[in-house]
Amino acid sequence: MSKTVAKKTKKTGFSYEKSKYRIKYLNRFKNLKKLIDFS
């Protein structure tokens, strides 16, 4: 029982970290695009 719970938490934690980084890079890309459009 506790093993599956730990597995689930690990999985969601990993996907959360991934989405966090994805958002970070997406924002950076958007800012870059803005700069390119502006210049």
VOLUM-931467 format. One record per residue (C-alpha): x, z, y; residue in three letters. Coordinates in steps of 0.02 Angstrom, whole numbers, plus 50000, padded with zeros to 5 digits. Layout:
+-------+-------+-------+-------+
:     u :     w :     v : vexba :
+-------+-------+-------+-------+
:     X :     Z :     Y :   ALA :
...
+-------+-------+-------+-------+
This chain:
+-------+-------+-------+-------+
:     u :     w :     v : vexba :
+-------+-------+-------+-------+
: 50000 : 50000 : 50000 :   MET :
: 50130 : 50054 : 50128 :   SER :
: 50240 : 49907 : 50078 :   LYS :
: 50109 : 49777 : 50126 :   THR :
: 50075 : 49868 : 50291 :   VAL :
: 50261 : 49866 : 50332 :   ALA :
: 50269 : 49682 : 50287 :   LYS :
: 50122 : 49643 : 50401 :   LYS :
: 50196 : 49742 : 50546 :   THR :
: 50363 : 49656 : 50521 :   LYS :
: 50279 : 49485 : 50522 :   LYS :
: 50174 : 49517 : 50676 :   THR :
: 50323 : 49595 : 50764 :   GLY :
: 50425 : 49441 : 50727 :   PHE :
: 50291 : 49320 : 50786 :   SER :
: 50268 : 49428 : 50943 :   TYR :
: 50454 : 49415 : 50982 :   GLU :
: 50446 : 49228 : 50952 :   LYS :
: 50297 : 49203 : 51068 :   SER :
: 50383 : 49313 : 51198 :   LYS :
: 50536 : 49200 : 51197 :   TYR :
: 50427 : 49045 : 51194 :   ARG :
: 50334 : 49101 : 51351 :   ILE :
: 50500 : 49140 : 51433 :   LYS :
: 50569 : 48967 : 51398 :   TYR :
: 50405 : 48882 : 51445 :   LEU :
: 50407 : 48969 : 51614 :   ASN :
: 50588 : 48918 : 51639 :   ARG :
: 50545 : 48738 : 51595 :   PHE :
: 50397 : 48740 : 51716 :   LYS :
: 50509 : 48804 : 51856 :   ASN :
: 50637 : 48669 : 51815 :   LEU :
: 50501 : 48537 : 51821 :   LYS :
: 50443 : 48603 : 51989 :   LYS :
: 50620 : 48590 : 52057 :   LEU :
: 50637 : 48412 : 51992 :   ILE :
: 50469 : 48362 : 52068 :   ASP :
: 50514 : 48445 : 52232 :   PHE :
: 50682 : 48358 : 52253 :   SER :
+-------+-------+-------+-------+
